[in-house]
Amino acid sequence: MHGRAQEHKDPLAVKREWLGALDEGAHHAGRPLDLPDDRVRLPYYGQTLFDLVSGDADRAADVVVRGDDDGPDAETLFVREALLEVAERAGVTEDAAREAGTEDVVERGPMNWAWVRATLAALDRLPNVSAWSIALATRDVYQYLHNVRVRDTIEDGVRKALDGTQGAVVVSHSLGTVVAYNLLRREAGPRGWDVPLLVTLGSPLGVTNISRTLRPVSWPDRVGTWFNAYDPDDLVALRPLTAPWFPVDRIDDYGKVDNPTSNQHGISGYLSDARVAATILEALEE
């Protein structure tokens, strides 16, 4: 299950990108990749997501990153709160925010626009970090969680991929990890899906306001093992999936991925990791 920013792409090309990266990871792990194409289902919703939520993406990003005279709505506050948490995790200090902003920045928090603007300006000065792109990624998660039309449209495609399987290893990335978790915990049991392994890569599930929206979090029924991998410098995968950020026991949290993509979040940099690939291939063999 892919993440955001997959619009205007050929679904087969997206699938080939994933399998090519997994093949590289299999090579690093010293394992052959014997995975016929008909055993891989990639529910492509990238264009649908873009069409449903991105009619005015630049305007949405401007509201989050630059402010709006009308004041913040629920979506903007959700994204700003996540961005401030990202900035804190990235080590943006109060002094750095003041240097990037104005001298009158005093009170912290998503309601104080001067503080938000200064913090995001400081965040943008870090290498391989874009407050704008993180804002849009968080906004898409918000839309999936709060917009019934977006959620139902995405999940309809995922259901079709999972229905009729005799057991499926579910591999998800970024926004796709939120979709995978939310759908599996609600419907895997009632629909009889057998998921021996759930893999979440670059997952934002540990972001405070995302996990808070999903509460109470719990282990998805009929999922055997859950493997979560992240690059410690991937600011979308802000926190490991452990307490207190995502208090679900038994998740195998692997935080040693060295993702070589430009933002340290790209799917190719995750699937090409030896342990990630080996974990997926071992589950498929079993």
KERO-556099 format. One record per residue: y, z, x of N, C-alpha, C, O, CB in turn. Coordinates in steps of 0.001 Angstrom, whole numbers, padded with zeros to 6 digits, always signed. Glycine has a CB too. Example, Ala and Ser with C-alpha at 12.3 -4.5 7.8 and 13.67 -1.06 7.14 Angstrom:
residues 2
-005690+007800+013190-004500+007800+012300-003300+007800+013200-003319+008465+014236-004473+009046+011308 -002250+007080+012850-001060+007140+013670+000030+007870+012900+001138+008039+013409-000598+005725+014084 
END
This chain:
residues 286
-001177+000000+000853+000000+000000+000000+001238+000000+000897+001482+000945+001647-000001+001230-000969 +002003-001070+000802+003105-001276+001731+004342-000476+001323+004396+000120+000247+003446-002758+001817 +005331-000481+002214+006578+000221+001961+007652-000718+001446+007345-001760+000866+007054+000912+003217 +008918-000352+001657+010030-001141+001145+010355-002296+002099+009709-002470+003133+011270-000250+000938 +011366-003074+001728+011864-004186+002547+010792-005246+002793+010728-005834+003873+012381-003662+003881 +009953-005486+001789+008932-006530+001891+009249-007724+000990+008401-008591+000776+007563-005960+001534 +010477-007761+000465+010867-008844-000425+010990-010171+000348+011155-010193+001567+012198-008503-001122 +010903-011257-000402+011027-012617+000147+009941-012905+001186+010159-013676+002120+012417-012811+000779 +008795-012296+001023+007685-012523+001947+006479-013073+001197+006301-012830+000003+007312-011219+002683 +005660-013815+001923+004389-014294+001394+003396-013127+001448+003160-012578+002524+003859-015543+002206 +002807-012735+000299+001851-011617+000323+000729-011806+001333+000269-010838+001939+001254-011427-001046 +000286-013049+001519-000771-013294+002504-000275-013024+003921-001035-012565+004774-001281-014737+002395 +001002-013309+004166+001566-013029+005485+001658-011519+005717+001418-011045+006827+002958-013680+005629 +002003-010767+004673+002039-009306+004791+000642-008782+005112+000473-007925+005980+002577-008657+003484 -000337-009298+004415-001721-008879+004654-002154-009205+006080-002799-008394+006745-002666-009556+003650 -001790-010405+006542-002150-010792+007917-001472-009886+008942-002064-009557+009970-001764-012259+008180 -000229-009484+008664+000456-008575+009588-000310-007260+009706-000523-006754+010808+001904-008310+009119 -000717-006718+008574-001464-005455+008591-002787-005613+009340-003125-004789+010191-001725-004966+007154 -003523-006659+009026-004832-006839+009661-004691-007163+011141-005531-006756+011943-005617-007946+008958 -003643-007891+011515-003419-008172+012924-003138-006906+013711-003642-006730+014820-002275-009143+013087 -002325-006018+013131-002031-004747+013798-003275-003867+013856-003510-003195+014861-000893-004009+013074 -004074-003863+012785-005311-003078+012791-006289-003614+013825-007001-002843+014469-005960-003084+011402 -006327-004916+013984-007178-005523+015005-006756-005062+016403-007599-004774+017253-007120-007062+014910 -005440-004995+016626-004951-004504+017924-005347-003042+018129-005777-002657+019216-003412-004657+018021 -005201-002231+017080-005601-000831+017183-007088-000684+017429-007511+000188+018188-005217-000082+015929 -007889-001534+016791-009338-001502+017009-009662-001833+018461-010554-001228+019056-010054-002490+016062 -008938-002792+019029-009133-003138+020445-008806-001937+021332-009546-001639+022268-008250-004355+020841 -007692-001243+021039-007331-000057+021819-008393+001028+021692-008614+001795+022629-005972+000485+021369 -009047+001096+020540-010060+002124+020304-011430+001702+020817-012376+002488+020766-010144+002445+018822 -011550+000477+021310-012832+000002+021806-013837-000259+020715-015040-000088+020914-013395+000980+022762 -013340-000682+019537-014221-000929+018399-013958-002341+017881-012806-002772+017833-014001+000133+017271 -015000-003063+017494-014768-004390+016907-014219-004259+015493-014541-003310+014778-016072-005217+016895 -013399-005208+015099-012877-005222+013736-013713-006205+012925-013437-007405+012918-011354-005609+013707 -014725-005698+012250-015588-006523+011405-015212-006225+009957-015844-005413+009281-017126-006239+011677 -014172-006903+009509-013623-006603+008187-013338-007918+007467-012253-008481+007609-012326-005732+008295 -014304-008408+006697-014086-009665+005963-012859-009573+005063-012545-008516+004516-015324-010019+005122 -012180-010695+004924-010933-010724+004169-011134-010269+002724-010245-009650+002139-010341-012125+004195 -012291-010572+002150-012494-010229+000738-012741-008735+000524-012868-008280-000613-013662-011020+000180 -012807-007975+001620-012932-006521+001480-011576-005824+001529-011507-004597+001457-013833-005965+002574 -010518-006585+001647-009171-006019+001774-008330-006443+000575-008190-007633+000291-008497-006471+003106 -007782-005475-000111-006894-005746-001244-005524-005153-000929-005397-003957-000667-007471-005154-002581 -004511-006002-000958-003150-005537-000711-002308-005805-001966-001891-006940-002200-002530-006243+000550 -002059-004767-002771-001212-004964-003951+000238-005172-003520+000899-004245-003051-001323-003754-004920 +000715-006389-003686+002062-006737-003218+003065-006530-004347+003007-007204-005375+002112-008206-002707 +003981-005595-004143+005025-005339-005142+006416-005421-004505+007401-004994-005109+004819-003952-005797 +006498-005968-003288+007767-005998-002565+008861-006745-003299+009989-006261-003386+007570-006615-001225 +008541-007933-003837+009566-008703-004539+009933-008053-005863+011100-008043-006257+009091-010131-004774 +008928-007510-006549+009183-006829-007823+010102-005636-007624+011049-005435-008385+007866-006374-008467 +009819-004852-006604+010669-003691-006313+012093-004134-006027+013046-003550-006542+010113-002891-005119 +012236-005150-005219+013566-005654-004876+014305-006123-006128+015480-005808-006313+013461-006804-003859 +013623-006868-006976+014256-007402-008178+014663-006296-009148+015672-006420-009841+013318-008377-008872 +013885-005218-009201+014158-004153-010162+015270-003220-009710+016034-002735-010544+012909-003358-010411 +015383-002954-008401+016309-001904-007967+017416-002382-007044+018348-001627-006770+015550-000831-007284 +017342-003612-006558+018280-004012-005504+019304-005029-005960+019819-005791-005142+017528-004567-004342 +019613-005059-007251+020604-006003-007721+021945-005834-007034+022680-006803-006844+020773-005867-009194 +022262-004605-006663+023526-004351-005977+023268-003359-004849+023861-002282-004802+024613-003808-006966 +022367-003745-003937+021938-002821-002888+023090-002425-001974+023195-001264-001577+020822-003445-002066 +023949-003376-001640+025059-003052-000752+025988-002027-001405+026462-001098-000751+025840-004324-000383 +026236-002209-002685+027071-001244-003409+026401+000126-003423+027068+001143-003232+027338-001725-004857 +025083+000162-003648+024376+001445-003680+024474+002153-002341+024707+003360-002281+022908+001240-004056 +024293+001389-001262+024379+001992+000068+025800+002485+000343+025990+003538+000951+023946+000981+001148 +026790+001723-000106+028176+002137+000105+028462+003474-000571+029132+004335-000002+029136+001069-000419 +027950+003642-001789+028180+004893-002518+027584+006067-001761+028179+007141-001678+027583+004818-003933 +026379+005839-001201+025698+006920-000493+026362+007214+000846+026567+008373+001209+024228+006570-000280 +026694+006154+001576+027138+006311+002954+028660+006394+003089+029168+007018+004021+026622+005167+003780 +029377+005772+002169+030833+005747+002303+031572+006517+001200+032756+006821+001345+031304+004323+002313 +030888+006827+000114+031527+007617-000921+031961+006797-002115+031975+005567-002067+032699+008327-000359 +032317+007490-003191+032714+006847-004435+033721+007743-005134+033539+008958-005214+031484+006566-005348 +034781+007134-005637+035820+007919-006298+035318+008604-007558+035895+009601-007993+036995+007038-006636 +034239+008076-008156+033737+008653-009400+032905+009910-009169+032536+010591-010125+032914+007630-010143 +032609+010221-007917+031775+011387-007636+030309+011022-007628+029917+010015-008217+032028+012482-008655 +029490+011827-006968+028076+011488-006807+027262+011719-008076+027450+012718-008771+027484+012293-005680 +026346+010777-008374+025397+010981-009464+024112+011570-008889+024050+011890-007702+025111+009644-010221 +023090+011712-009728+021846+012368-009296+021172+011593-008170+020669+012187-007217+020878+012512-010479 +021162+010255-008281+020533+009447-007236+021268+009606-005907+020638+009771-004862+020501+007967-007648 +022590+009555-005946+023370+009682-004721+023165+011035-004072+023017+011120-002853+024842+009464-005005 +023153+012093-004864+022924+013431-004316+021531+013552-003705+021358+014181-002661+023109+014488-005406 +020538+012947-004360+019163+012953-003850+019118+012308-002465+018517+012848-001536+018210+012208-004826 +019763+011148-002342+019744+010422-001066+020556+011158-000015+020132+011266+001135+020286+008996-001245 +021723+011665-000401+022555+012393+000568+021838+013636+001094+021902+013941+002285+023894+012795-000073 +021160+014345+000205+020443+015546+000645+019374+015182+001666+019202+015872+002671+019805+016273-000557 +018656+014092+001400+017638+013648+002350+018263+013238+003677+017729+013559+004738+016837+012484+001767 +019386+012533+003627+020047+012099+004850+020548+013275+005682+020455+013247+006909+021200+011181+004515 +021069+014293+005037+021518+015469+005774+020336+016184+006431+020461+016729+007527+022269+016430+004841 +019183+016175+005745+017989+016779+006342+017515+015954+007539+017091+016508+008553+016858+016900+005294 +017590+014630+007414+017258+013761+008536+018180+014040+009715+017726+014136+010856+017351+012286+008123 +019473+014168+009440+020437+014423+010508+020151+015745+011211+020236+015836+012435+021858+014425+009951 +019815+016760+010437+019488+018058+011039+018250+017951+011913+018207+018486+013020+019274+019119+009951 +017226+017239+011390+015992+017058+012150+016241+016257+013429+015575+016468+014443+014938+016358+011287 +017209+015334+013369+017522+014492+014529+018398+015209+015544+018683+014667+016612+018208+013219+014078 +018827+016421+015218+019607+017196+016164+021098+016951+016109+021810+017242+017070+019133+016923+017515 +021587+016412+014985+023035+016224+014839+023679+017595+014631+023426+018253+013622+023370+015254+013639 +024483+018013+015552+025105+019333+015504+026425+019281+014741+026957+018208+014457+025334+019872+016924 +026939+020467+014416+028232+020539+013744+029333+019959+014639+030255+019300+014159+028560+021999+013360 +029224+020211+015924+030224+019667+016848+030184+018143+016868+031225+017487+016911+029999+020216+018262 +028957+017577+016837+028833+016124+016831+029407+015539+015552+030042+014485+015576+027371+015708+016992 +029183+016228+014427+029727+015758+013157+031244+015811+013167+031909+014901+012672+029178+016588+011999 +031786+016879+013732+033252+016987+013802+033835+015884+014693+034871+015297+014381+033669+018381+014339 +033153+015621+015794+033636+014578+016701+033620+013213+016034+034509+012392+016257+032792+014544+017971 +032584+012973+015200+032471+011681+014529+033353+011583+013296+033670+010486+012835+031042+011426+014145 +033753+012755+012757+034509+012760+011515+035929+013242+011696+036679+012714+012517+033821+013610+010505 +036294+014254+010920+037661+014767+010949+037649+016252+011233+036615+016908+011109+038385+014481+009625 +038784+016775+011609+038881+018186+011975+038740+019118+010776+038446+020302+010940+040197+018446+012662 +038951+018584+009559+038916+019466+008400+037530+019578+007761+037395+020115+006661+039898+018983+007377 +036495+019069+008452+035136+019218+007938+034705+020664+008127+034578+021132+009259+034147+018242+008652 +034479+021378+007024+034132+022792+007124+032844+023074+006376+031844+023462+006979+035265+023670+006581 +032861+022884+005083+031718+023266+004261+030637+022196+004322+030915+021009+004149+032153+023501+002808 +029406+022622+004568+028303+021677+004630+027747+021428+003234+028033+022171+002295+027200+022192+005568 +026932+020352+003111+026236+020106+001858+026568+018752+001264+027622+018187+001556+026565+021181+000870 +025657+018211+000413+025817+016857-000129+027003+016704-001067+027427+015577-001322+024577+016458-000852 +027558+017802-001592+028720+017690-002467+030025+017549-001679+031033+017083-002210+028797+018901-003380 +029993+017955-000413+031202+017862+000418+031200+016513+001118+030533+016324+002136+031276+019032+001462 +031967+015567+000548+031897+014210+001056+032379+014104+002497+031824+013311+003259+032704+013295+000181 +033383+014866+002899+033874+014793+004277+032770+015182+005253+032610+014558+006302+035103+015707+004468 +032015+016209+004905+030914+016648+005771+029817+015591+005836+029306+015291+006915+030331+017981+005268 +029454+015025+004687+028414+013994+004653+028829+012798+005504+028051+012317+006327+028133+013547+003201 +030050+012322+005304+030522+011146+006027+030520+011382+007533+030105+010511+008298+031922+010766+005560 +030978+012543+007958+031019+012848+009388+029608+012952+009967+029345+012468+011068+031789+014156+009635 +028709+013584+009221+027331+013741+009697+026640+012396+009826+025936+012149+010805+026537+014648+008755 +026837+011520+008839+026196+010215+008891+026775+009357+010008+026053+008573+010623+026341+009502+007554 +028063+009495+010273+028657+008771+011397+028022+009223+012710+027749+008404+013589+030188+008985+011437 +027789+010526+012838+027127+011039+014044+025678+010564+014114+025175+010253+015194+027180+012579+014075 +025007+010508+012961+023622+010042+012916+023528+008585+013365+022598+008213+014082+023047+010200+011499 +024482+007767+012947+024466+006348+013309+024658+006119+014810+024340+005041+015313+025546+005610+012543 +025175+007118+015530+025380+006968+016970+024080+007142+017756+024026+006818+018943+026414+007973+017455 +023036+007651+017104+021770+007856+017798+021056+006518+017969+021214+005627+017134+020876+008858+017028 +020272+006362+019038+019550+005096+019248+018484+004884+018185+017812+005827+017767+018907+005068+020639 +018336+003643+017754+017292+003245+016806+017399+003948+015455+016395+004099+014759+015939+003520+017400 +018598+004376+015079+018784+005075+013806+019875+004373+013008+020931+004038+013546+019146+006575+014034 +019616+004154+011730+020608+003583+010823+020646+004416+009558+019687+004428+008786+020289+002098+010499 +021759+005114+009341+021896+005893+008112+021796+004996+006889+021267+005400+005854+023225+006651+008102 +022307+003776+007014+022289+002835+005902+020851+002496+005503+020522+002518+004317+023057+001556+006270 +019988+002182+006482+018612+001803+006157+017818+002992+005641+016994+002835+004740+017921+001208+007380 +018049+004180+006194+017363+005365+005695+017824+005677+004269+017032+006118+003436+017618+006575+006626 +019114+005443+003995+019631+005655+002642+018931+004752+001643+018546+005203+000564+021138+005410+002598 +018759+003475+001991+018108+002549+001074+016626+002892+000900+016096+002773-000204+018263+001112+001576 +015952+003314+001968+014552+003710+001851+014408+004898+000914+013514+004926+000068+013969+004047+003228 +015301+005892+001067+015245+007073+000211+015599+006713-001223+015027+007258-002168+016190+008160+000732 +016541+005796-001382+016914+005352-002727+015728+004701-003435+015526+004930-004627+018095+004367-002660 +014939+003894-002724+013779+003262-003354+012752+004305-003784+012130+004165-004837+013135+002253-002397 +012570+005352-002973+011680+006444-003375+012208+007107-004643+011444+007400-005563+011541+007487-002237 +013527+007343-004686+014126+007939-005884+013857+007067-007107+013481+007575-008164+015645+008133-005692 +014050+005759-006965+013835+004860-008089+012380+004907-008560+012115+004928-009762+014221+003430-007705 +011441+004923-007614+010029+005009-008001+009746+006310-008748+009022+006304-009743+009122+004904-006761 +010302+007416-008284+010013+008715-008880+010713+008922-010220+010207+009662-011064+010413+009810-007930 +011863+008289-010436+012681+008601-011603+012868+007445-012580+013312+007668-013706+014008+009065-011153 +012544+006232-012185+012723+005071-013047+011354+004645-013569+010539+004110-012818+013426+003900-012284 +011103+004882-014859+009781+004633-015426+009395+003159-015300+008232+002846-015043+009744+005063-016895 +010341+002269-015475+010041+000839-015384+009588+000462-013980+008629-000290-013813+011265+000009-015779 +010283+000987-012970+009894+000718-011586+008511+001293-011309+007645+000610-010763+010929+001306-010602 +008307+002554-011689+007027+003209-011415+005865+002493-012100+004838+002239-011472+007074+004665-011867 +006018+002167-013376+004922+001531-014107+004601+000152-013546+003432-000224-013463+005269+001421-015588 +005624-000605-013162+005402-001948-012640+004642-001899-011319+003704-002668-011109+006735-002677-012458 +005046-001001-010436+004350-000865-009152+002919-000383-009366+001980-000933-008791+005105+000109-008226 +002760+000632-010186+001436+001241-010343+000454+000320-011065-000751+000408-010829+001556+002552-011101 +000940-000557-011933+000034-001502-012591-000687-002364-011560-001887-002611-011682+000808-002394-013580 +000047-002821-010543-000571-003643-009516-001557-002864-008663-002596-003392-008266+000485-004248-008641 -001233-001608-008381-002120-000781-007561-003404-000467-008328-004487-000452-007744-001411+000528-007137 -003289-000220-009618-004484+000048-010432-005447-001135-010379-006658-000955-010255-004090+000347-011897 -004901-002335-010472-005762-003520-010438-006512-003627-009111-007649-004097-009067-004931-004788-010673 -005860-003183-008023-006522-003233-006716-007640-002206-006613-008641-002445-005938-005508-003005-005601 -007480-001069-007274-008462+000013-007150-009565-000060-008198-010692+000362-007938-007768+001345-007250 -009259-000583-009366-010277-000680-010415-011421-001581-009968-011201-002635-009371-009662-001212-011723 -012636-001156-010264-013801-001970-009954-014330-001818-008543-015317-002459-008182-013479-003378-010186 -013689-000977-007733-014205-000772-006374-015344+000247-006405-015398+001111-007281-013071-000295-005415 -016245+000131-005443-017335+001087-005300-017003+002152-004264-017898+002806-003729-018621+000368-004918 -015749+002319-003991-015273+003214-002943-014218+002478-002139-014470+001378-001647-016442+003699-002027 -013042+003067-001999-011943+002375-001334-011273+003295-000327-010912+004427-000647-010918+001869-002359 -011112+002798+000886-010265+003459+001871-008837+003026+001572-008515+001842+001665-010688+003100+003356 -007986+003969+001218-006610+003658+000835-005701+003905+002034-005590+005031+002520-006158+004511-000393 -005051+002841+002505-004136+002925+003639-002732+002635+003114-002496+001597+002496-004542+001921+004790 -001808+003554+003362-000466+003435+002788+000586+003702+003851+000341+004382+004847-000288+004406+001605 +001779+003139+003603+002867+003251+004575+004177+003515+003855+004483+002859+002860+002974+001975+005434 +004953+004473+004352+006319+004707+003905+006374+004969+002403+005696+005877+001921+007203+003518+004261 +007159+004203+001653+007193+004356+000195+005798+004279-000398+005493+004974-001367+008085+003288-000435 +004945+003432+000183+003580+003302-000317+002795+004594-000281+001875+004776-001078+002855+002273+000467 +003140+005510+000639+002429+006791+000678+002781+007652-000534+001943+008400-001040+002760+007546+001975 +004025+007539-000993+004435+008281-002194+003721+007708-003407+003236+008454-004257+005979+008224-002393 +003656+006379-003489+002954+005731-004588+001473+006117-004573+000917+006506-005600+003113+004199-004503 +000843+006008-003409-000587+006307-003296-000884+007742-003712-001778+007990-004521-001072+006068-001862 -000130+008684-003157-000375+010087-003485-000163+010363-004969-001014+010976-005614+000531+010987-002655 +000956+009919-005507+001302+010229-006887+000290+009636-007865-000103+010287-008833+002698+009715-007206 -000125+008402-007609-001076+007753-008509-002470+008353-008383-003136+008589-009391-001130+006259-008228 -002917+008602-007157-004265+009136-006969-004409+010534-007571-005434+010839-008181-004612+009172-005484 -003407+011375-007409-003555+012743-007937-003563+012745-009458-004149+013638-010070-002423+013647-007421 -002915+011750-010085-002888+011694-011540-004108+010980-012129-004616+011384-013175-001627+011004-011997 -004583+009914-011458-005499+009010-012139-006835+008782-011440-007734+008187-012035-004837+007717-012320 -006996+009236-010195-008266+008965-009512-009436+009571-010266-010475+008928-010418-008232+009507-008084 -009279+010805-010741-010347+011456-011497-010634+010769-012814-011766+010342-013041-009995+012890-011750 -009642+010645-013696-009891+010013-014998-010396+008573-014910-011172+008140-015762-008634+010036-015807 -009963+007826-013887-010368+006422-013795-011608+006225-012931-012098+005103-012798-009232+005593-013241 -012119+007303-012344-013360+007215-011592-013247+006520-010250-014232+005980-009747-014363+006521-012398 -012053+006527-009663-011910+005923-008344-012541+006826-007285-012327+008039-007295-010420+005666-008021 -013300+006252-006392-013886+006988-005271-013106+006617-004015-013129+005463-003587-015421+006668-005105 -012416+007590-003423-011575+007346-002242-012052+008266-001119-011574+009394-001002-010045+007589-002561 -012992+007797-000291-013484+008651+000791-012413+008994+001817-012500+010025+002483-014638+007982+001482 -011388+008126+001952-010327+008378+002926-008993+007878+002382-008875+006737+001935-010650+007698+004279 -007997+008751+002428-006606+008380+002166-005861+008462+003493-005891+009496+004160-005944+009315+001071 -005193+007377+003878-004407+007340+005105-002942+007177+004721-002585+006246+003998-004877+006183+006052 -002099+008078+005201-000657+007961+004993+000014+007798+006355-000206+008601+007261-000087+009209+004230 +000830+006756+006494+001469+006424+007761+002977+006406+007575+003486+005762+006658+000967+005062+008295 +003691+007112+008441+005150+007150+008333+005607+007664+006984+006510+007094+006370+005729+005775+008574 +004993+008730+006523+005208+009182+005147+006430+010075+005005+006638+010971+005823+003991+009919+004653 +007260+009839+003955+008378+010738+003665+008017+011867+002716+008913+012542+002211+009516+009958+003087 +006733+012097+002455+006335+013135+001507+006804+014525+001928+006952+015406+001081+004832+013135+001347 +007040+014735+003220+007503+016035+003687+008996+016255+003564+009480+017347+003863+007113+016214+005090 +009750+015235+003124+011187+015420+002888+011357+016379+001718+010695+016227+000692+011904+014050+002600 +012230+017359+001861+012296+018466+000911+012473+018011-000526+011724+018446-001401+013417+019382+001280 +013451+017142-000793+013680+016818-002195+012639+015848-002755+012524+015718-003974+015058+016232-002361 +011878+015163-001895+010762+014341-002373+009586+015225-002745+009025+015082-003831+010340+013308-001305 +009204+016139-001859+008093+017038-002186+008449+017940-003362+007584+018276-004171+007712+017890-000965 +009712+018332-003462+010151+019168-004589+010007+018421-005917+009606+019004-006924+011615+019613-004391 +010336+017134-005910+010205+016334-007121+008754+016211-007557+008471+016110-008751+010799+014955-006908 +007826+016219-006594+006405+016041-006890+005680+017347-007199+004486+017325-007500+005732+015364-005735 +006363+018469-007131+005692+019755-007352+005121+019870-008759+005665+019316-009714+006661+020901-007099 +003987+020616-008869+003248+021260-007785+002376+020250-007049+001606+019515-007668+002386+022406-008329 +002499+020218-005729+001676+019296-004949+000273+019862-004841+000082+021077-004826+002281+019053-003540 -000704+018973-004766-002103+019404-004731-002942+018291-004117-002481+017162-003952-002620+019767-006162 -004169+018631-003786-005088+017640-003230-005488+016659-004332-005884+017089-005415-006348+018326-002612 -005392+015349-004080-005779+014382-005114-007284+014426-005379-008088+014381-004448-005361+012963-004701 -007648+014511-006627-009049+014534-007019-009749+013259-006559-009181+012169-006629-009182+014701-008540 -010987+013405-006089-011860+012315-005654-011434+011699-004327-011954+010652-003940-011899+011246-006709 -010503+012327-003630-010176+011926-002257-010979+012805-001315-010882+014031-001379-008632+012044-001967 -011776+012194-000436-012621+012969+000454-011860+013556+001625-011859+014771+001822-013737+012119+000960 -011213+012705+002402-010460+013118+003583-009069+012498+003508-008892+011381+003023-011192+012697+004901 -008088+013250+004000-006705+012755+004032-006219+012825+005474-006152+013896+006077-005765+013591+003074 -005879+011649+006012-005396+011538+007390-003946+011084+007353-003639+010017+006821-006274+010546+008227 -003053+011893+007917-001629+011575+007939-001176+011392+009384-001339+012293+010207-000799+012686+007238 -000609+010230+009692-000163+009944+011059+001322+009634+011066+001839+008976+010164-000959+008768+011665 +002002+010123+012104+003439+009872+012208+003864+009890+013669+003250+010543+014513+004240+010917+011400 +004938+009149+013937+005617+009216+015217+006658+010325+015108+007456+010296+014171+006271+007834+015604 +006694+011294+016010+007668+012381+015900+009121+011908+015880+010002+012630+015414+007479+013338+017038 +009376+010698+016383+010735+010162+016383+011010+009235+015197+012082+008636+015112+010988+009419+017671 +010057+009119+014295+010252+008340+013075+010951+009236+012057+010341+010161+011520+008886+007795+012512 +012223+008967+011792+013007+009860+010941+012742+009666+009460+013209+010467+008651+014462+009664+011210 +012011+008630+009078+011562+008529+007689+010416+009507+007455+010359+010181+006426+011121+007076+007349 +009507+009573+008421+008420+010554+008370+008955+011876+008907+008581+012325+009991+007167+010071+009194 +009829+012480+008130+010667+013559+008643+009875+014795+009051+010178+015420+010067+011684+013940+007613 +008881+015141+008277+008124+016379+008505+006632+016099+008480+006198+015148+007830+008482+017443+007449 +005839+016906+009173+004388+016812+008998+004013+017268+007596+004772+017987+006946+003644+017660+010063 +002857+016853+007138+002424+017232+005787+001673+018558+005840+000470+018637+005591+001528+016125+005159 +002433+019588+006175+001913+020953+006257+002930+021882+005602+004067+021494+005335+001633+021376+007749 +002498+023111+005350+003430+024106+004812+004499+024392+005860+004191+024383+007052+002684+025420+004404 +005744+024646+005462+006205+024788+004079+006669+023493+003442+007043+023486+002269+007313+025771+004023 +006654+022384+004193+007255+021152+003675+006371+020466+002643+006866+019954+001639+007540+020194+004814 +005061+020455+002886+004131+019838+001944+002865+020682+001950+001898+020360+002642+003826+018332+002318 +002875+021763+001176+001822+022773+001291+000521+022384+000602+000182+022913-000457+002308+024066+000723 -000201+021457+001215-001533+021072+000753-002489+021257+001921-002307+020648+002976-001561+019588+000217 -003496+022084+001745-004437+022374+002827-005348+021177+003102-005542+020313+002247-005280+023611+002484 -005895+021151+004306-006955+020238+004740-006470+018864+005171-007291+018047+005587-007938+020073+003648 -005185+018570+005092-004713+017270+005570-004825+017238+007096-004372+018156+007779-003238+017002+005111 -005424+016187+007614-005537+015992+009066-004235+015358+009539-004031+014155+009382-006788+015090+009444 -003358+016167+010117-002022+015723+010509-002032+015306+011978-002329+016120+012853-000973+016842+010264 -001712+014055+012246-001738+013514+013606-000336+013046+013972+000138+012035+013454-002766+012343+013733 +000321+013767+014850+001704+013486+015187+001903+012946+016588+002918+013232+017222+002506+014708+015025 +000939+012159+017088+001041+011640+018450+001129+010118+018501+000847+009514+019536-000140+012100+019260 +001517+009499+017394+001720+008051+017418+002981+007744+018222+004009+008398+018044+001828+007473+015969 +002900+006761+019095+004067+006267+019831+004369+004878+019293+003912+003875+019841+003816+006243+021397 +005141+004831+018216+005382+003584+017490+006400+002732+018252+007547+003153+018408+005883+003875+016046 +006015+001555+018727+006918+000768+019563+007891-000117+018786+008676-000838+019400+006117-000084+020476 +007859-000080+017446+008779-000919+016684+010211-000398+016834+010421+000733+017273+008368-000961+015190 +011179-001215+016472+012585-000927+016788+013079+000383+016182+013901+001073+016784+013461-002061+016305 +012585+000730+014997+013013+001984+014360+011923+003051+014395+012061+004113+013788+013424+001724+012916 +010841+002758+015110+009692+003664+015252+009053+004001+013908+008435+005052+013740+010122+004949+015948 +009217+003082+012956+008671+003285+011617+007818+002120+011139+007113+002256+010139+009788+003517+010643 +007858+000985+011818+007182-000219+011333+005678-000056+011239+005072+000665+012031+007500-001378+012227 +005069-000739+010254+003635-000607+010009+002815-001094+011193+001767-000519+011486+003243-001375+008759 +003267-002148+011885+002469-002664+013000+002314-001621+014100+001276-001565+014760+003107-003932+013569 +003342-000791+014303+003268+000243+015319+002364+001399+014936+001948+002173+015798+004630+000756+015609 +002061+001524+013668+001134+002570+013220-000319+002081+013249-001195+002765+013777+001504+003033+011800 -000568+000907+012687-001946+000428+012619-002492+000055+013986-003708+000027+014171-002037-000761+011694 -001614-000237+014958-002091-000576+016300-002422+000657+017136-002899+000527+018263-001054-001409+017018 -002173+001860+016596-002539+003091+017297-004062+003246+017286-004702+003025+016257-001852+004330+016641 -004633+003620+018415-006093+003672+018549-006725+004663+017582-007728+004349+016942-006475+004038+019973 -006148+005861+017468-006783+006847+016587-006642+006456+015119-007568+006659+014334-006176+008235+016817 -005497+005899+014742-005317+005448+013366-006373+004396+013026-007050+004491+012003-003890+004877+013157 -006505+003383+013905-007465+002314+013645-008891+002856+013610-009667+002498+012724-007343+001218+014708 -009238+003709+014559-010597+004248+014606-010930+005051+013347-012046+004971+012834-010770+005126+015846 -009961+005822+012851-010184+006621+011641-010476+005730+010445-011375+006017+009654-008966+007506+011349 -009716+004646+010314-009930+003702+009202-011286+003022+009328-012031+002940+008352-008809+002640+009163 -011613+002534+010520-012847+001770+010704-014079+002651+010538-015087+002208+009987-012861+001110+012081 -014008+003896+011008-015143+004809+010830-015423+005052+009353-016579+005094+008933-014877+006142+011539 -014364+005213+008569-014541+005444+007132-015143+004209+006461-015986+004338+005573-013191+005809+006469 -014722+003022+006874-015265+001798+006296-016754+001638+006632-017536+001171+005805-014475+000581+006795 -017133+002026+007845-018544+001933+008228-019403+002882+007418-020529+002556+007043-018714+002224+009710 -018848+004080+007147-019625+005067+006385-019767+004679+004924-020392+005404+004150-018977+006437+006484 
END
